[in-house]
Amino acid sequence: MTPKINDLWKIVVAGPESVHELRAFHYQNKHNVKRQIFRGSDYSSVEEMKAAFEKRALKLNDEGYNIYITMNPIKSDFTGQSAKDVDIAYRDLLLIDIDRTGDTKLPATDQEIKNAKALADKIATFLSAANWPEPIRVMSGNGIHLYYVLDDLANDKEAKKLIQHTLKCLAKRFNSMFVSVDISVSNASRITKVVGTIMRKGEESEDRPHRMAVML
C-alpha cells in the first residue's frame, strides 16, 4: 500500500479487537453505496487487517467511489452492517471540518482551499492558546479537517452537547462569507474521508479539480 493511505492509521486507531466500517458512495450516484466491516479478530494481525481495508478502499476509489471510515471506535460486539450512534464505544476524536461558505456541489478552487487552510490555522492557534494540543491536519479534497484527539470521551448525551457547543462557538467566532466551520458533524458515528483516496464532488474542471485527501 502507498504511504498516503497508510496515513489513515495515524488518525484512526486500529487494534486486534477493533471494528472498522468502510463506507463508499459513488460520486455520480450517492444512493449507490457499498459497506464493509473489518474486524481485527478476523485477521492474523492488525497489519493484515489494515492492508485488507486499504486494498478494498483503493479498489472502490478507482471505480469512482468516495471512501469514508467511521471516525470513532465501534463496539467490539457490533454485528450490523452500518454503525449508528449507539454502536460507538466512546469518542476519541473531535472533527473540525472547514469548508467554503455556500454552495459546495462542485470541487473547490485552489483559492478556496487556501481560504480554508487560513481559517484552520487561525482556529488551531486560538485553541492552542487555550492549551489544546496540536491537531492532526488533513486536506480533505475540498477543505481542511482538524482532528483533535480526545481522552476517550464517553458516548453519551453530555458529550454530544459538548461537541455541538464547541463547534457552534467556533463557527460563531470564525465563520465568514468565504469559509465556515461545519456544525453538523457532532454525531458519534460520524464518517470521515479516507486520506490517500481521491474525493470526487460534482464535475471537475480546470480550476475545480478532483483532489486526493492528504495529511498536511
C-alpha positions in Angstrom: 0.0 0.0 0.0 1.1 3.6 -0.6 2.3 5.7 2.4 -0.5 8.2 1.7 -3.3 5.8 2.5 -1.3 4.3 5.4 -1.6 7.8 7.0 -5.2 6.8 7.8 -4.0 4.9 10.8 -2.3 8.0 12.2 -5.9 9.3 12.6 -8.0 6.2 13.3 -6.6 3.8 15.9 -6.6 0.1 14.9 -6.1 -2.8 17.3 -6.6 -6.5 17.4 -10.2 -6.2 18.7 -11.2 -3.0 16.8 -14.0 -2.8 14.3 -13.9 -0.5 11.3 -16.6 0.3 8.8 -15.7 1.3 5.2 -18.5 3.2 3.5 -18.2 4.1 -0.1 -20.5 6.4 -2.1 -20.3 6.5 -5.9 -19.7 10.1 -6.9 -22.2 10.0 -9.7 -25.0 8.4 -7.7 -24.9 8.9 -3.9 -27.6 6.2 -3.5 -25.1 3.7 -4.8 -23.4 2.8 -1.5 -21.1 -0.1 -0.6 -20.3 -1.0 3.0 -17.8 -3.5 4.5 -16.9 -4.3 8.1 -13.3 -5.1 9.0 -12.7 -6.8 12.4 -9.2 -7.1 13.9 -10.3 -10.5 15.3 -10.8 -11.8 11.7 -7.2 -11.4 10.7 -3.9 -12.9 11.9 -2.6 -9.4 12.7 -3.6 -5.8 12.8 -1.3 -5.1 9.8 -3.2 -7.7 7.8 -6.5 -6.0 8.6 -5.1 -2.6 7.7 -3.8 -4.0 4.4 -7.2 -5.5 3.6 -9.0 -2.3 4.3 -6.6 -0.3 2.2 -6.8 -2.7 -0.7 -10.6 -2.5 -0.7 -10.6 1.3 -0.3 -8.3 1.8 -3.2 -10.2 -0.6 -5.5 -13.5 1.1 -4.8 -11.9 4.5 -5.2 -10.6 3.5 -8.6 -14.2 2.5 -9.5 -15.4 6.1 -8.8 -16.4 5.7 -5.1 -15.6 8.3 -2.4 -14.3 6.4 0.6 -15.1 7.0 4.2 -14.4 5.3 7.6 -16.3 5.6 10.9 -14.2 8.1 12.9 -14.8 6.9 16.5 -14.3 3.3 17.8 -17.2 0.9 17.0 -18.1 -1.5 19.9 -16.3 -4.8 19.5 -19.5 -6.8 19.7 -21.1 -4.9 16.7 -22.9 -7.2 14.4 -24.6 -4.8 11.9 -23.7 -3.5 8.5 -23.6 0.2 9.2 -22.7 1.8 12.6 -25.2 4.1 14.3 -24.5 6.4 17.3 -25.5 3.6 19.8 -22.8 1.4 18.2 -19.9 3.7 19.1 -17.9 2.6 22.2 -16.6 6.1 23.0 -15.4 9.3 21.3 -11.6 9.6 20.7 -11.7 12.3 18.0 -13.2 15.7 17.6 -13.5 16.8 14.0 -13.5 20.4 13.0 -14.5 20.4 9.3 -13.7 23.7 7.5 -15.1 24.4 4.0 -16.1 27.2 1.8 -19.3 29.0 2.7 -22.3 28.5 0.5 -22.7 26.1 -2.4 -20.3 23.1 -2.2 -21.7 21.0 -5.0 -18.6 21.5 -7.2 -15.0 20.8 -6.4 -13.2 23.6 -4.6 -10.8 26.0 -6.3 -7.2 26.4 -5.1 -8.1 29.7 -3.6 -11.0 28.2 -1.7 -8.6 25.5 -0.3 -6.2 28.3 0.7 -9.1 30.2 2.5 -10.0 27.0 4.4 -6.4 26.4 5.4 -6.0 30.0 6.6 -9.1 29.6 8.8 -7.8 26.2 10.1 -4.6 27.9 11.1 -6.5 30.6 13.0 -8.6 28.1 14.8 -5.6 25.9 15.7 -3.7 29.0 17.0 -6.8 30.1 19.0 -7.2 26.6 20.6 -3.5 26.3 21.3 -3.7 29.5 23.3 -6.3 27.7 25.4 -3.9 24.8 26.0 -5.4 22.5 23.4 -2.9 20.0 21.7 -1.7 20.3 18.1 -4.4 18.8 15.8 -3.9 16.3 13.1 -4.4 18.3 9.8 -5.9 16.9 6.6 -6.7 18.5 3.3 -10.0 16.7 2.7 -10.1 17.3 -1.1 -12.3 20.4 -0.8 -11.4 21.8 2.6 -9.5 21.2 5.8 -10.1 18.8 8.6 -8.7 19.4 12.1 -8.8 16.2 14.2 -8.3 16.7 18.0 -7.5 13.5 20.0 -9.9 13.2 22.9 -9.3 11.3 26.2 -11.8 8.5 25.4 -14.8 10.7 26.0 -18.0 8.8 26.9 -20.5 8.4 24.1 -23.5 10.0 25.8 -25.8 13.0 25.6 -23.5 15.2 27.6 -20.6 14.5 25.3 -22.7 15.2 22.2 -23.9 18.6 23.7 -20.2 19.4 24.5 -19.1 18.7 20.9 -22.1 20.6 19.5 -21.4 23.6 21.7 -17.7 23.6 20.8 -18.4 23.6 17.1 -21.1 26.3 17.4 -18.8 28.6 19.4 -16.0 28.2 16.8 -18.5 28.8 14.0 -19.8 32.0 15.7 -16.3 33.3 16.2 -14.7 32.4 12.9 -17.2 31.9 10.1 -17.1 34.4 7.3 -18.7 35.0 3.9 -15.9 32.9 2.4 -15.3 29.9 4.8 -17.1 28.2 7.6 -17.0 25.6 10.3 -19.4 22.7 9.7 -21.6 22.4 12.9 -23.4 19.2 11.7 -20.5 16.8 12.3 -21.1 16.2 16.1 -22.7 12.7 15.9 -20.8 9.9 17.5 -21.0 7.6 14.4 -19.6 10.3 12.1 -17.8 9.0 9.0 -14.8 10.8 7.7 -12.8 10.8 4.4 -10.0 8.3 4.0 -6.7 10.0 3.2 -4.9 8.7 0.2 -8.1 8.4 -1.8 -9.4 10.9 -4.4 -12.5 12.8 -3.3 -14.9 13.5 -6.2 -17.6 16.1 -5.8 -19.6 17.1 -8.9 -17.9 17.5 -12.3 -14.3 18.7 -12.3 -12.9 21.4 -14.4 -9.5 23.0 -15.0 -9.9 25.3 -11.9 -12.0 22.9 -9.9 -10.2 19.6 -10.0 -10.9 16.4 -8.0 -8.2 16.1 -5.4 -6.7 13.4 -3.2 -7.3 13.8 0.6 -3.9 14.0 2.2 -2.4 14.7 5.6 -0.7 18.0 5.9 
